[in-house]
């Protein structure tokens, strides 16, 4: 039975068909032609700067009027710095080695046939994303460099910016028709239809909130690589350099809290809790971070104030914090702590909930837990990790190596901030996303991850017997 398509669905299908034709052409072009496209894109972005700023201002105004969270507006904004970063990323990708045609491996069989495993384009890649217009450029240049056509579907928050960016790209005379396209209709009801275009699209990469990811996974007839949420963490081990730990925790949480590689969880070894908890609590308070701590964390905050004149009262409060089941009673103790301690006067501290361990705040909020050593940290991550980015701070190499081996995340760190989980920081020039899947790509996705492979077999007349 035939189904009548709506005008919007007809347009999407036609765009996908055009992308399929473009992909056939792109797959045959030499590296010099593909690199020339990127040169032209960089030039057009520089020329289009006034139009891009004007379009982005419309999105920012609409976002502010709609009451979007500050972290989302931060992702949405195009400044001189962010545009310069986009252009720099285009030039970096252009300068990278071409993976297409690369011989991954080769061997000769006893009968003399030579088998080569060669990198090839995937074909047509659809990228569904929300409020980050830089994705438009990152996706376009990475896909073009690897001979792929791309169909982009951005969110309504960035529609003016995305239209302006695509308009700049379409002025590039070297781009084949349909090589980079934007679905102009931001109606979410069209996402399932896009996910069913398996005759034309080879891969879908969703980047956005949990509901968007789940919709794509549920509806897609096409392979999906998820850029899912990042509940990233730092574990401060008992043998950590505490000054280093403080610096890394602050960077990973505060530098840019609205991005997926910022930490949402801090785990602290019980062996150093009495010393490090008050240190990091004061530092986070100064930075304006709201802490959602477990009872052991709260108790350690209280413990640090036992030398005040009414220390007997603090001892009683400490006992309550460690055993009190009444959440309001614990929060009352926190309020008292702020009033009594100058170092903690700006402390935003509440009792953590079970939901906090799996929440991606994208804000100045940090869920914090005191754990029983490395085993306790590994147990927590096994239960709650989103498998994005996790870091251990320690001077003990054996503990670090065990952590790096046993934590099942796309990127694991030793004595470094999780903020480095980024295509640019990894030397990829840009990224198409950060995959938390295990197939076909994992972690920041650069050029290699946007290729497939085929086997090329060369013989001299061999037949199978």
GUPAKE-619675 format. One record per residue: residue in one letter; x negated, y, z of N, C-alpha, C in turn. Coordinates in steps of 0.1 Angstrom, whole numbers, plus 2048, in hexadecimal, padded with zeros to 3 digits. Layout:
GUPAKE-619675
AXYZXYZXYZ
...
***
This chain:
GUPAKE-619675
X7F87F48008008008007F780C800
X7F98167F77F18227F67F682C800
X7EC8338057EF83D80F7EC84B809
X7F585480B7F48628067EB86980F
X7E086F80A7D78778127DC885813
X7D988B81F7DB89A8207D18A2818
X7D38AE8167C98B680F7BC8B6816
X7BC8B78237AF8B782B7A88A9829
X7AF89E8297A98918287A4890819
X7AB8958107A789480279A89B800
X7988A780678C8AF8057808A780C
X7838A181777889A81E77488E815
X77D88780F77987B8077718807FB
X77688B7F576E8907E97608947ED
X75F89A7F975189E7FE749892800
X74E88780574787B8077438747FA
X74C8757F07498707E373D8777DC
X73E8857DE73388D7D872688A7DF
X7268887EC71A8857F47148787EF
X71C86E7EC7178617E77108637DA
X71586B7D170E86E7C47018757C7
X70187F7D06F58867D36EA87D7D9
X6EF8747E16E586A7E86DE8627DD
X6E585E7D36DF8567C86D485E7C2
X6D686B7BF6CC8737B96C08757C3
X6C38797CF6B987C7D96AF8707DB
X6B58647DA6AD8587DC6A28567D1
X6A485D7C669B85B7BB6908667BA
X6928717C268A87D7C067C87B7C7
X6718807C166487F7C76638897D3
X6598867DB65888E7E765689D7E4
X6508A07D964E8AE7D665B8B67D4
X6648AF7CE6728B57CC6798B77D9
X6788AD7E267F8AD7EF6798B87F7
X66B8B97F76658C47FF6688D27FA
X6698D37ED66D8E07E767B8E57EC
X6848DB7EE6918DF7F468F8E5802
X6878DF80A6858E481767E8F2817
X6758F480E66F90180C67A90C809
X68390880068D9117FD697914808
X69A90A8106A390B81B69D915825
X69091482868991D83268A92B82D
X68892D82068993B81A69794081B
X6A19388186AF93D8186B4940826
X6AF9398306B293B83E6AD949842
X6A194C83E69B9598416A396583B
X6A796382E6AF96D8276BD96E82D
X6C29648326D09648376D2968846
X6C796C84C6C796F85B6D297985F
X6D49848586DF98D85C6ED98785B
X6EF97F8516FC9788506FE96D85B
X6F396785E6F495C8686F7963876
X6F096E8796F2974886701979887
X70697F87C71498487C71E97987E
X71C96D87772596287872495C886
X71895B88B71695589971D95E8A3
X71D96B8A17239758AB7329728AC
X73896E8A074696B8A174995F8A9
X7409548A87429488B073F94B8BF
X7359538C27339578D073E95E8D6
X7449688CF74F96F8D475B9668D6
X75E95D8CD7699548CE76794B8DA
X75A9478DC75793D8E77599448F5
X7549518F575695890276495B905
X76C95E8FB77B9618FD782954901
X77D9498FC78393C8FF77F93790D
X77593E91377093A92076792E920
X76092B91575792091474C92291F
X74791792473D91792E73091D928
X72892493171C92B92D712921926
X71191592B70890B92470C908916
X71990891371D90590571B9118FD
X71D91D90271A92A8FB70B92B8F8
X7039269016F49268FF6F091D8F3
X6F79128F26F49098E76F990F8DA
X7039178DA70991C8CF7029288C9
X6FB92F8D16F593C8CD6E993B8C3
X6E99438B96DE9458B06D89528B2
X6CB9528B76C495E8B96B895F8AF
X6B196A8AF6A596A8A769B95F8AA
X69A95C8B76929518BB6979438B6
X6A49418B76A99348B36A89328A4
X6AB93D89C6AA93D88E69B93A88A
X69294189068493F88D680930890
X68692B89B68391D89E689913893
X69591788E69B90F88369190F877
X68D91A87368491C86867791586A
X67291687666590F879667900878
X6738FB87D6768ED87C6778E886E
X67D8F086567D8EC85766F8EB851
X6668F48546598F484F6518E8855
X6548E586264D8DA8686518CC861
X65E8CB85F6638BF85865D8BE84A
X65C8C98436578C98366488C4836
X6418C88406328C48416308B6845
X63A8AF84A6388A184F636898844
X62F88D84662E88283C63B87D838
X63C87982B64987482664A865829
X65486183065585283365A84A828
X66285081E66784881365C84280B
X65E83580865582E800649828809
X64982C81663F82781E63F81881F
X63481181E6338038206327FF82E
X63D7FB83463D7F78436347EB845
X6357E183D62D7D683E62D7CE831
X6237C682F6227BE82261A7B1825
X61F7A781E61879A82061A791813
X61178881161177F80661477180A
X61E76B80362275D807618753800
X61874780560F73D7FF61273B7F0
X61E73D7EB62173C7DD61C7487D4
X6177527DB61175D7D461A7697D3
X6277687D76307747D662C77E7E1
X62C78B7DE6297957E763579C7EC
X63779C7F96447A27FF6407AF807
X6467BA8036447C78096517CC810
X6507D281C65B7D88236597E7821
X6627EE81A6617FC81666C80481B
X66881082067281A82567A820819
X68782181B69082781169B82F818
X6A28388116AC8408186B883881D
X6BF83D8266CB83682B6D6838821
X6D884481C6E28488126EA854816
X6F685381B6FE85E81F70085D82E
X6FC8688356FD868844707873848
X71187084F71A87985571687D863
X71688986671288E87471E896879
X72389188472F89888B72A89E898
X72A8AB8997248B28A572E8BD8A9
X72A8C38B47328CD8BA72C8DB8B9
X7278E18C47248EF8C57168F38C3
X70E8EB8BB7008EF8B96FD8F18AA
X6FE8FD8A56FC9008976EE8FC891
X6E48FB89A6D78F78956D78E9890
X6E18E18946E28D388F6E48D3880
X6EB8DD87B6EE8DF86D6E18DE865
X6D78E68696CA8E78626C28DB865
X6C18D78726B98CB8756BD8BF86C
X6CB8BD86C6D08B28656CD8B3856
X6CF8BF8506CD8C18426BF8BE83E
X6B58C38456A78C28416A28B4843
X6A68AE84E6A18A08506A7896846
X6B48988436BA88F8396B489182B
X6B289E8286AD8A181A69F89B819
X69789D823689898823688889821
X69288282669387382569C86F81A
X6A08788116A88748056B6870808
X6BB8758136C98728176D287E815
X6DF87C8106E98868106EF88781E
X6F58938216FB89482F70889B82E
X71289683571F89D8377208A1846
X7218AE8487218B385572F8B785A
X7328B486673F8B886B73C8BE879
X73C8CB87A7398D28867468D588E
X7448DB89A7508DE8A27558EC89F
X7618EF8A37678FC8A17609078A7
X7599048B275190E8BA7479158B1
X74190D8A773691289F73A914891
X74791488D74B91487F74591F877
X74592C87C740937874731936872
X72A93187C71C92F87B719925871
X72091987271D90E86972091285A
X72B91985872E91E84B723927845
X71E93084D713939849707931846
X70392784E6F791F84C6F991783F
X70491183C706909830706912824
X70C91E82570C92881A6FD92B816
X6F592C8216E692F81E6E0923816
X6E391781B6DD90B8146E290A806
X6EF90D8046F490B7F66EF9157EC
X6E791F7F16E09287E86D39227E3
X6CF9177E96C39117E46C69097D7
X6C090E7CC6C29097BF6BD8FA7BE
X6B48F67C66AE8E97C46B68DE7CA
X6C08E27D36C98D77D96D38D17CF
X6D38C47CE6DD8BE7C66EB8C17CB
X6F58C17C37038C37C77078B87D1
X70C8BC7DC7118B37E67068AD7EF
X6FA8B27EE6EF8AC7F76F18B0805
X6F68BC8086F98C08167078C7816
X7118C181D71E8C781D7248C882B
X72C8D282C7338D58397428D2838
X7478CA8407568C984175B8D5848
X7628DD8417668EA8467728EA850
X7798DF84F7858DE8587818D7865
X7838DE87177E8D987E7898D2886
X7948CE87F79E8C78867998B988A
X7998B68977938AA89C79B89E897
X7A88A08937B089588E7AA88F881
X7A189787A79B89286E78E889870
X78988987D77D88188077F87287D
X78B86C88178D85E87E78D85B86F
X793865867793863859785863853
X77C86C85876E86C85376785F857
X76A85A86276484E86776884185F
X77284385777783784F772838840
X76984183D76484382F75883A82C
X75A82D82F74F82382E74A821820
X75382481674E82380874482D804
X74383880C73A84380872F846812
X73284481F72984782A72283B82F
X71583C83170D83083670B831845
X70B83C84B70883E85A70F84A85F
X71484986B71A85487371285787F
X70E86388270786788E710872895
X71686E8A071E8788A871587E8B3
X71688B8B470F8938BE71989C8C5
X71C8998D27268A18D972A89B8E6
X73689F8EA73B89B8F774088C8F6
X7438879027478799047538758FB
X75D87E8FB76987B8F376787A8E4
X75E8838DF75B8828D17538758CE
X74A8718D67428658D474B8598D4
X7548588DE75D84D8DF76784C8D4
X76B8588CF7748588C376D8528B7
X7618568B57598518A97578428AA
X75383D8B675082F8B875D8278B6
X76882C8BB7748248BA77A8248AB
X77882F8A477E83089777582C88B
X76882C88D75F82A88275F81C87C
X75F81C86E75C81086774E810862
X74681986673981C86172F81A86D
X72381686B71A81587671882387D
X71782388A71682F89270982F89A
X70283A89A6F783C8A46FB8478AD
X6FC8458BA70284F8C36F78588C8
X6FA8658C86F286F8D06FB8718DC
X6FA8688E67048698F16FE8728FC
X70687290870287B9126F5877919
X6EF88191F6E287F9266E3882935
X6E587793C6E487894B6D687494E
X6CD87E94C6BE87C94E6BB87D95C
X6AF8789606AB87896E69C87A970
X69987E97C68B87E98168B87698E
X68186D98F67F86699C67286A9A2
X6728709AE6668749B56628699BE
X6578629BA6528569C164B85A9CE
X6498519D76428539E46348589E2
X62D8559D76208599D561F8659CB
X62986D9CA6298789C16218849C6
X61C88B9BD6178999C06238A29C1
X6268A69CD6338AD9CF6338BB9C8
X6288C19C76288CE9C062B8CC9B1
X6258C19AB6288BD99D6378B999C
X63C8B29A664A8AD9A66538B99A6
X6518C39AE6598CF9AF65A8D69A1
X64E8D899B64D8DF98E6548D7983
X6538CA98365A8C29796698C297B
X66D8C098767C8C098A6828CE986
X67C8D99896818E69866828E8977
X6778E49706778E59616828DC95B
X6838D096068D8C795A69B8CA95C
X69E8D29676AB8D696A6AE8E4966
X6A58ED9686A88FC9686A590295B
X69A8FE9546969059486A190793E
X6A98FC93B6B48FD9326BE8F3936
X6C78F593F6CF8EB9456DA8E693C
X6DD8ED9316E88E99286E48E091D
X6D98D991E6D58D09136D48C2918
X6D48B990F6D68AB9136C98A591A
X6BE8AB9186B28A691F6AE8AC92C
X6B88B59316B68BA93F6BB8AF949
X6B58AF9546B88A495E6C68A8965
X6CD89D9686D989F9706D889797D
X6CE88F97F6CC88798B6BD889990
X6BC88A99D6AF88A9A36AF87F9AE
X6A58769AD6A386B9B669786E9BE
X69786C9CB68C86F9D46898639DD
X67C85F9DD6788549E567A8579F4
X68084E9FB682850A09675853A11
X66A84DA0C65D84FA1265885EA13
X65D866A0A659874A0A66587DA0B
X671878A0F67D880A0F67C88BA19
X677888A26677893A3066E89FA2C
X66489CA2465B8A7A1F6608AEA12
X6648A5A096688AB9FB6768B09FA
X67F8ABA0268D8AFA0168E8BEA04
X68A8C2A1068B8D1A126838DAA08
X6788D5A046708DC9FA6788DE9ED
X67D8D39E76848D49DB6928DB9DC
X6988D99E86A58DF9EA6A48EE9EA
X6998F39F16979029F16949079E3
X68C9009DB6889049CE6949049C5
X69C8FA9C66A98F99BD6B39049C1
X6B49069CF6BC9119D36B891F9CE
X6AB9219CE6A692E9C86A992F9B9
X6A99249B26AC9249A46BB9249A1
X6C39249AB6D29249A96D89179A6
X6D190C9A96D78FF9A66E08FA9B1
X6EC8F59AD6F48EE9B76F08E09B9
X6EE8DC9C56E98CE9C86F58C69CD
X6F78BA9C77008B19CD6F88A59D2
X6F68A59DF6ED89C9E56F48909ED
X6ED8859EE6F387A9F66F087DA05
X6F5875A0E6F3877A1C6E5878A20
X6DC86FA1B6CE86FA1E6C887DA1A
X6CC882A0F6C688FA0B6CA89AA14
X6D789AA186DC8A4A216D68A3A2F
X6D4896A336CD894A406BF899A40
X6B8898A346AA89CA336AA8ACA34
X6B48B2A2E6B58C1A2F6B68C5A3D
X6BF8BEA456C18C1A536B48BEA5B
X6AD8B3A586A18AFA5F6978BAA5F
X6968C1A5468C8CBA5268E8D7A5B
X69A8D8A6269D8E3A6A69D8E0A79
X6978D4A7D6978D0A8B68F8D9A94
X6868E1A8F67E8E9A976848F6A9B
X6908F9A96697905A9A69B904AA9
X69E910AB06A0910ABE6AB906AC3
X6B6905ABB6C18FCABF6BF8EEAB9
X6B38E9ABB6B08DCAB46B88D0AB9
X6BD8D1AC56C68C6ACA6D38C5AC2
X6D88D1ABE6E48D2AB66E18CCAA8
X6D58CFAA36D18CAA966D08BBA96
X6CB8B5AA16CA8A7AA26D88A0AA1
X6E18A7AA86EF8A1AA86F58A3A9A
X6F28AEA936F78B0A856F18A6A7C
X6E48A3A7E6DD899A766E388BA77
X6E7887A836ED87BA856FB87AA7D
X702885A7E70F886A7770D885A68
X70388CA6370188CA546FE87EA4F
X6F7876A586F3868A536FE85EA54
X709862A5C713858A5E72185DA5C
X72386AA5B73086FA5A73786BA4D
X744866A4E74B861A4375486DA3D
X757877A4575F882A4175788BA39
X75B88CA2C754895A237548A4A28
X75F8A8A2C7608B6A317578B9A3D
X7568AFA4574D8B1A5173E8B2A4C
X73A8AAA4272D8ABA3D72B8B9A36
X7358BDA2F7348CBA287338D6A32
X73A8D4A3E7398DEA4972A8DFA4E
X7248D3A4F7168D3A5370D8DAA49
X7108D8A3D7088DFA3270A8EEA34
X7168F3A36718901A38710906A44
X7108FFA4E708903A5A6F9903A57
X6F48FAA4F6E68FAA4B6E3906A44
X6EB90BA3B6E8917A336E8923A3C
X6F0923A466F192FA4F6E592FA59
X6DF923A5C6D5923A666C7924A60
X6C5920A536B891FA4D6B692AA42
X6AC932A446AA93DA3A6A6937A2D
X69E92CA2D69A925A216A6920A19
X6B191DA206BC916A1A6C891FA18
X6C692CA1A6D2935A1A6D9936A0D
X6D2933A026D99339F56DC9259F0
X6DB91B9F96DD90D9F66EC90B9F2
X6ED9059E66FB9009E26FA8F19E2
X6FF8EC9ED6FE8DD9F070B8D79F3
X70F8CD9EC71B8C59F07188B79F0
X7218AF9F671F8A09F672289A9E8
X7198929E371A88C9D67268829D6
X72C8819CA7368779C873186C9BE
X7388619BE7358569B473585B9A6
X73E8649A374086A995733872991
X72D87899B721881998716879991
X71486C99470986598F70A862980
X71586397A71786196C71C86E965
X71A87996B71F88696571488E95F
X71689295270D89B94B7128A994D
X70C8B09577118BD95B70E8C8950
X7028C794A6FE8D29416FF8DF947
X6FB8E09546FC8EC95C6F28EB968
X6F28F59706E98F597B6EF8EE987
X6F08E19856F68D798F6ED8CB98E
X6E98C599A6E08BA99A6E58B09A5
X6E88A49A16EB8999AA6DE8939B0
X6DD8929BD6D188E9C36D38839CD
X6C987A9CD6CA86E9D66BD86A9DB
X6BC8669E86B08619EE6B18529ED
X6A784B9E76A783D9E469C8369EB
X69D8299EC6938219F368881D9E9
X67F8269E66748239DE6778219D0
X66D81B9C866F8189BA67A80F9B8
X67C8059C06877FB9BE6948029BF
X69680C9C86A28139C96A581C9BD
X69B8229B869C82A9AB6A08219A0
X69981699E69D80D9936AB808994
X6AF8059A06BD8009A26C780B99F
X6C48179A36CD82299F6CE824990
X6C38249896C382697B6C981A973
X6C880E9786CE8039726DD804972
X6E280B97C6F180C97E6F6818977
X6EF8249776F58309736EE837967
X6E28339636DB83A9586E383A94B
X6E28459446E88469366DE84192C
X6D283D9306C88389276C284291E
X6C284F9226BD85A91A6AE85C91E
X6AC86492969E86792D69D86793C
X69386094169085E94F68185F952
X67E86695D67086996066D86596F
X66085F97165B85D97E64F866981
X64F86C98D64487499163C86C99C
X6308689996288619A261986199E
X61185F9A860285D9A65FE84F9A6
X6088469A86058389A860883199A
X5FD82D9945FE82898660781C985
X60581398F60D80698E61C80898F
X62081199862E81599963381B98D
X62B82498762F82B97B63182196F
X62881896E62880E963635805965
X6378019716437F9974650801970
X65180D97365C81697065D817961
X65281A95A65381C94B65780F945
X65480394A6577F79456667F3947
X66B7F69536787F19576847FA955
X68180795468C81095169080F942
X69D80B9406A28099336A881592C
X69F81F9296A482B92369C82E916
X6A183790E69B83A90168E840903
X68C84990D67F84F91067D84E91F
X67184A92366E849931661851933
X66085893E65486194064D85E94D
X64086194D63886195A63286F95B
X63587596662F88296963188D95E
X63E88D95964189794F65089994F
X6548A594A6628A994A66A8A293F
X67689F94167F8989376828A292C
X67F8AF92E6828B992467A8B7917
X6718AE9176698AB90B6708A1901
X67B89C9056838938FC68989B8F2
X68289E8E76868A78DD67E8A48D0
X6858A48C567D8A18B86728AB8B6
X6748B88B86698C18B765D8BE8C0
X6608BC8CD6568B98D664E8AC8D4
X6558A28CD64F8968C96478978BC
X6478A28B66408A48AA6488A089D
X65589F89F65D89B8936628A788B
X65F8B38906648BF8896728C388D
X67B8B988D6898BB89168E8AD894
X69A8AD8986A08A089B6AF8A0896
X6B38948926C189288E6CA89089B
X6C488C8A66CB8898B26C18818BB
X6C687E8C76BF8758D06C78698D3
X6C385E8CD6CB8528CE6C984B8DB
X6D58478E26D483F8EE6D88318EA
X6D982E8DD6DB8208D96CE8198D8
X6CE80C8D46C28048D26C08008C3
X6CB8018BC6CB7FE8AD6D280A8A6
X6CD80F89B6C180C8946B6815899
X6B981F8A16AF8298A66B282B8B4
X6A78308BB6A88338C969F83F8CD
X6A48488D569D8548D969E85F8CE
X6968698CE6968748C369586E8B6
X69E8718AD69F86B89F699875895
X68D87289068787A886688873878
X67E87587067E87086267F861861
X67785A86967684C86768484686B
X68B84C8746988468796A384986F
X6A08518656AA85485B6A784C84E
X69F84284F69D8398446A182B848
X6A482383D6A681583F69980E838
X69B8028346907FB82D6957F1823
X68E7ED81A6917E28116857DA80F
X6877CD80B67B7C58086797C57F9
X66D7C77F56697C77E76607BB7E5
X6647B27DC65D7A57DA6577A57CB
X64A7A47CA6437A37BD63D7957BB
X6407907AF63C7837AC63578279E
X63177679B62B77478E631768787
X63F76778964675C78364A75178C
X64875379964B7487A365A7447A3
X65D7387A566B7337A666B72A7B3
X6777297B96787217C567A7137C1
X67370A7C86756FB7C567B6F47D1
***
